[in-house]
Amino acid sequence: MIEDAQRALLAAKYAPQTVVHYLKALRHVLNQAVRDGKLDRNPFGRVRLVKVRNGKTRFLSMEEEGRLLDKLGPVFAPWARLAILTGLRLGEQFKLRWADVDLDRGLITLLETKAGKVQFIRLNEEAKEILRTRQIQQMNRNIVSPFVYPSETLATPLDQRNFYARTFRPAVVGAKLDGDSVGWHTLRHTFASRLAMSGQAEGTIAALMRHSTTALVRRYAHLSPSYLQAAVETVAAYGKPTKGVSISVGTVIETGKELGHGQGNGTEVIEKVGAGDGI
């Protein structure tokens, strides 16, 4: 039955990674059933999961972003732009409460995360302006809700699934991005890719993406030519006298914390930079 379910999901054009996620969730439930004495064994022991090939990580170019935001329109475009600026997951963004948004400090506190731990999001000036504008718009319309994206009742957050199906996906199709498997998570990949292309180190990207290690950030390494070029240049400079070379050791070492200048010996090992390994 499990094998039949796997074949049915693949036939329905679900991505192999999605199928694996579904079946792993089922395997977890069945393992619990074994522990509770409801089953003698887990039938997954004889099931071979579909192989998942690590394909190219999809992110948006500036031109593609422009097309998508244009199709989303003036109301919803800032929502997607905020995701690109922060790397927020769909569920994280739509459950945001104003009480957890500190525009003065430029910080969002996430109490519920994929990692199961409190995490922090740093806001740049554009992200703060998007949230500030939304706050003013709600005040002008006399919308009183604890949520940044409230439902019609104002007592609950907007249903993210309805928004995705009725608003985001049609915009993706309208922008002619449908054939490239573009989803909301692509916006998070776009956030990370632009950090890499701006020359940020793996540890910094991992911290801002809220990963506990840099392992999942390696997929963006090929996008950071300036960072790699600077590294190979040190080989040519080895043993030669330096002229006015300064090294900054200020590095994000933990989500929500910074290392001040002058600490350490100029080399910082990045570990445990955030919480949660899932992309």
RODO-2510 file (C-alpha; in nm, 4 decimals, decimal comma):
residues 279
     n   res          X          Y          Z
     1     m     0,0000     0,0000     0,0000
     2     i     0,2853     0,2377     0,0799
     3     e     0,4544     0,1595    -0,2502
     4     d     0,1242     0,2137    -0,4318
     5     a     0,0856     0,5497    -0,2571
     6     q     0,4370     0,6489    -0,3645
     7     r     0,3657     0,5586    -0,7264
     8     a     0,0352     0,7484    -0,7166
     9     l     0,2042     1,0637    -0,5848
    10     l     0,4723     1,0479    -0,8535
    11     a     0,2061     0,9901    -1,1204
    12     a     0,0260     1,3005    -0,9932
    13     k     0,3441     1,4976    -1,0761
    14     y     0,4484     1,5623    -0,7171
    15     a     0,8196     1,6402    -0,6912
    16     p     1,0290     1,3450    -0,5654
    17     q     1,1441     1,5538    -0,2670
    18     t     0,7810     1,6231    -0,1739
    19     v     0,6941     1,2533    -0,2003
    20     v     0,9853     1,1654     0,0269
    21     h     0,8720     1,4265     0,2812
    22     y     0,5202     1,2779     0,2858
    23     l     0,6430     0,9214     0,3246
    24     k     0,8949     1,0105     0,5950
    25     a     0,6116     1,1724     0,7904
    26     l     0,4127     0,8494     0,7566
    27     r     0,7151     0,6436     0,8583
    28     h     0,7480     0,8535     1,1739
    29     v     0,3825     0,7892     1,2635
    30     l     0,4224     0,4143     1,2072
    31     n     0,7387     0,4071     1,4203
    32     q     0,5393     0,5648     1,7009
    33     a     0,2687     0,3027     1,6524
    34     v     0,5340     0,0317     1,6966
    35     r     0,6606     0,1988     2,0145
    36     d     0,3041     0,2188     2,1459
    37     g     0,2510    -0,1519     2,0808
    38     k    -0,0131    -0,0980     1,8110
    39     l     0,2027    -0,2603     1,5398
    40     d     0,4511    -0,5474     1,5521
    41     r     0,6790    -0,3861     1,2956
    42     n     0,7045    -0,0889     1,0649
    43     p     0,6233    -0,1906     0,7051
    44     f     0,8671     0,0766     0,5843
    45     g     1,1457    -0,1720     0,6455
    46     r     1,0845    -0,3180     0,2986
    47     v     0,9936     0,0047     0,1163
    48     r     1,2462     0,1755    -0,1091
    49     l     1,1900     0,5479    -0,1249
    50     v     1,2216     0,7275    -0,4553
    51     k     1,5672     0,8726    -0,5146
    52     v     1,5983     1,2496    -0,4931
    53     r     1,8584     1,4139    -0,7086
    54     n     2,0047     1,7360    -0,5835
    55     g     1,9202     1,9657    -0,8688
    56     k     1,9954     2,3283    -0,9269
    57     t     1,8805     2,5600    -0,6511
    58     r     1,6231     2,7931    -0,8027
    59     f     1,6354     3,1643    -0,7282
    60     l     1,5015     3,4720    -0,9024
    61     s     1,7000     3,7138    -1,1147
    62     m     1,6185     4,0825    -1,0787
    63     e     1,4245     4,0690    -1,4053
    64     e     1,2213     3,7677    -1,2901
    65     e     1,1520     3,9316    -0,9572
    66     g     1,0245     4,2398    -1,1383
    67     r     0,7845     4,0298    -1,3469
    68     l     0,6542     3,8461    -1,0409
    69     l     0,6011     4,1603    -0,8338
    70     d     0,4266     4,3243    -1,1270
    71     k     0,1793     4,0346    -1,1497
    72     l     0,1238     4,0370    -0,7739
    73     g     0,0277     4,4020    -0,7913
    74     p     0,0759     4,6896    -0,5467
    75     v    -0,1082     4,5182    -0,2604
    76     f     0,0713     4,1830    -0,2555
    77     a     0,4087     4,2676    -0,4127
    78     p     0,5470     4,4058    -0,0824
    79     w     0,4629     4,0734     0,0830
    80     a     0,6862     3,8819    -0,1582
    81     r     0,9520     4,1522    -0,1494
    82     l     0,9692     4,1213     0,2306
    83     a     1,0357     3,7473     0,1934
    84     i     1,3222     3,8197    -0,0480
    85     l     1,4672     4,0742     0,1949
    86     t     1,4448     3,8510     0,5026
    87     g     1,4362     3,4847     0,3965
    88     l     1,1130     3,4290     0,5910
    89     r     0,9308     3,1051     0,5210
    90     l     0,5661     3,1300     0,4168
    91     g     0,4302     3,0063     0,7501
    92     e     0,6660     3,2269     0,9487
    93     q     0,5693     3,5394     0,7603
    94     f     0,1940     3,4851     0,7673
    95     k     0,1914     3,4126     1,1411
    96     l     0,3818     3,7289     1,2288
    97     r     0,2451     3,9292     1,5205
    98     w     0,3121     4,2999     1,5614
    99     a     0,4250     4,2318     1,9166
   100     d     0,7192     4,0352     1,7741
   101     v     0,8245     4,3068     1,5269
   102     d     1,0673     4,5661     1,6644
   103     l     1,1096     4,8318     1,3947
   104     d     1,3315     5,0488     1,6140
   105     r     1,5895     4,7751     1,6584
   106     g     1,5225     4,6225     1,3172
   107     l     1,4474     4,2787     1,4572
   108     i     1,1746     4,0153     1,4266
   109     t     1,1430     3,7514     1,6988
   110     l     1,0120     3,4158     1,5777
   111     l     0,8664     3,2228     1,8698
   112     e     0,7518     2,9279     1,6560
   113     t     1,0045     2,7969     1,4038
   114     k     1,0872     2,4852     1,2075
   115     a     1,3736     2,4234     1,4512
   116     g     1,1420     2,4453     1,7508
   117     k     1,3475     2,7269     1,9025
   118     v     1,3195     3,1036     1,9243
   119     q     1,5004     3,2695     1,6327
   120     f     1,5613     3,6243     1,5183
   121     i     1,5346     3,7970     1,1818
   122     r     1,7381     4,1080     1,1061
   123     l     1,5602     4,3769     0,9066
   124     n     1,7337     4,6062     0,6607
   125     e     1,5991     4,9553     0,5973
   126     e     1,3782     4,8525     0,3051
   127     a     1,2220     4,5679     0,5044
   128     k     1,1528     4,8047     0,7938
   129     e     0,9889     5,0509     0,5552
   130     i     0,7632     4,7773     0,4118
   131     l     0,6451     4,6807     0,7594
   132     r     0,6134     5,0423     0,8713
   133     t     0,3991     5,1216     0,5674
   134     r     0,1770     4,8214     0,6363
   135     q     0,1375     4,9315     0,9964
   136     i     0,0295     5,2806     0,8860
   137     q    -0,2126     5,1374     0,6296
   138     q    -0,3796     4,9237     0,8946
   139     m    -0,4096     5,2206     1,1287
   140     n    -0,5627     5,4350     0,8524
   141     r    -0,8206     5,1637     0,7816
   142     n    -0,8935     5,1155     1,1542
   143     i    -0,7726     4,7564     1,1368
   144     v    -0,6975     4,6417     1,4904
   145     s    -0,5368     4,2982     1,4896
   146     p    -0,2387     4,1378     1,6608
   147     f    -0,1348     3,9940     1,3239
   148     v     0,0678     4,1604     1,0495
   149     y    -0,1384     3,9683     0,7918
   150     p    -0,4815     3,9226     0,9539
   151     s    -0,7779     3,7309     0,8214
   152     e    -1,1158     3,8977     0,7730
   153     t    -1,2061     3,8215     1,1335
   154     l    -0,8852     4,0003     1,2485
   155     a    -0,8553     3,7431     1,5268
   156     t    -0,6523     3,4945     1,3234
   157     p    -0,3763     3,5189     1,0624
   158     l    -0,4593     3,5031     0,6933
   159     d    -0,4836     3,1480     0,5604
   160     q    -0,1481     3,1021     0,3899
   161     r    -0,2712     2,8116     0,1770
   162     n    -0,5530     3,0168     0,0290
   163     f    -0,3167     3,3052    -0,0423
   164     y    -0,0668     3,0726    -0,2070
   165     a    -0,3284     2,9032    -0,4262
   166     r    -0,5429     3,2044    -0,5130
   167     t    -0,2867     3,4842    -0,5335
   168     f     0,0753     3,3715    -0,5427
   169     r     0,0524     3,0786    -0,7853
   170     p    -0,1551     3,2716    -1,0439
   171     a     0,1069     3,5487    -1,0291
   172     v     0,3850     3,2941    -1,0875
   173     v     0,1991     3,1585    -1,3897
   174     g     0,1269     3,5104    -1,5156
   175     a     0,4941     3,5992    -1,4883
   176     k     0,5779     3,2897    -1,6993
   177     l     0,7779     3,1337    -1,4152
   178     d     0,5540     2,8286    -1,3725
   179     g     0,7776     2,5957    -1,5723
   180     d     1,0720     2,6560    -1,3393
   181     s     0,9134     2,5208    -1,0186
   182     v     0,9010     2,8646    -0,8587
   183     g     0,7301     2,8700    -0,5194
   184     w     0,7359     3,0860    -0,2106
   185     h     1,0495     2,9014    -0,0980
   186     t     1,2215     3,0352    -0,4108
   187     l     1,2065     3,3767    -0,2439
   188     r     1,4056     3,2379     0,0488
   189     h     1,6607     3,0907    -0,1926
   190     t     1,6770     3,4311    -0,3626
   191     f     1,7608     3,5936    -0,0283
   192     a     2,0478     3,3481     0,0265
   193     s     2,1766     3,3659    -0,3316
   194     r     2,2001     3,7441    -0,3191
   195     l     2,3954     3,7262     0,0039
   196     a     2,6370     3,4883    -0,1702
   197     m     2,6630     3,7043    -0,4813
   198     s     2,7417     4,0064    -0,2648
   199     g     3,0437     3,8178    -0,1300
   200     q     2,9163     3,7208     0,2146
   201     a     3,0931     3,4324     0,3865
   202     e     2,9244     3,0970     0,4434
   203     g     2,9015     3,1560     0,8171
   204     t     2,7262     3,4880     0,7704
   205     i     2,4770     3,3380     0,5237
   206     a     2,4128     3,0451     0,7585
   207     a     2,3458     3,2844     1,0464
   208     l     2,1036     3,4969     0,8458
   209     m     1,9328     3,1848     0,7080
   210     r     1,9168     3,0486     1,0649
   211     h     2,1030     2,7243     0,9944
   212     s     2,3011     2,5565     1,2730
   213     t     2,5898     2,4803     1,0351
   214     t     2,7171     2,5990     0,6999
   215     a     2,6501     2,2627     0,5299
   216     l     2,3239     2,3691     0,3640
   217     v     2,4767     2,6969     0,2485
   218     r     2,7304     2,5213     0,0233
   219     r     2,4702     2,5153    -0,2557
   220     y     2,5290     2,8900    -0,2975
   221     a     2,9109     2,8736    -0,2964
   222     h     2,9377     2,8950    -0,6756
   223     l     2,7574     3,2296    -0,6654
   224     s     3,0289     3,3989    -0,4604
   225     p     3,3162     3,4627    -0,7055
   226     s     3,4437     3,7697    -0,5228
   227     y     3,4730     3,5752    -0,1965
   228     l     3,6553     3,2864    -0,3649
   229     q     3,8760     3,5192    -0,5678
   230     a     3,9851     3,6975    -0,2512
   231     a     4,0751     3,3594    -0,1034
   232     v     4,2980     3,2501    -0,3935
   233     e     4,4678     3,5885    -0,3987
   234     t     4,6006     3,5167    -0,0509
   235     v     4,8139     3,2401    -0,2052
   236     a     4,9963     3,4889    -0,4274
   237     a     5,0348     3,7281    -0,1369
   238     y     5,1723     3,4652     0,1006
   239     g     5,5137     3,5587     0,2378
   240     k     5,5126     3,9026     0,0769
   241     p     5,5065     4,2241     0,2796
   242     t     5,1572     4,3689     0,3094
   243     k     5,0760     4,7302     0,2333
   244     g     4,7931     4,8819     0,4250
   245     v     4,5926     4,5601     0,4466
   246     s     4,3253     4,5636     0,7141
   247     i     4,1193     4,2684     0,8270
   248     s     3,7766     4,3020     0,9803
   249     v     3,6812     4,0329     1,2289
   250     g     3,3267     4,1507     1,2910
   251     t     3,1245     3,8413     1,2032
   252     v     2,7761     3,7212     1,2822
   253     i     2,8353     3,4180     1,5028
   254     e     2,4878     3,3587     1,6345
   255     t     2,1483     3,4709     1,5195
   256     g     2,0773     3,7988     1,6943
   257     k     2,4364     3,8497     1,8171
   258     e     2,7460     4,0109     1,6704
   259     l     3,1135     3,9793     1,7440
   260     g     3,2742     4,3126     1,8162
   261     h     3,5926     4,4269     1,6459
   262     g     3,9203     4,3465     1,8103
   263     q     3,8046     4,0212     1,9684
   264     g     3,9849     3,6977     1,9005
   265     n     4,2834     3,6559     1,6695
   266     g     4,1215     3,7533     1,3417
   267     t     3,9861     3,4078     1,2643
   268     e     3,6456     3,2974     1,3868
   269     v     3,5151     2,9431     1,3515
   270     i     3,1463     2,9537     1,2613
   271     e     2,9396     2,6904     1,4400
   272     k     2,5879     2,6826     1,5765
   273     v     2,4891     2,9982     1,3919
   274     g     2,1175     2,9889     1,4458
   275     a     1,8895     2,6943     1,5040
   276     g     1,7656     2,4396     1,2593
   277     d     1,9240     2,2713     0,9616
   278     g     1,6221     2,2714     0,7325
   279     i     1,6343     2,5148     0,4444
***
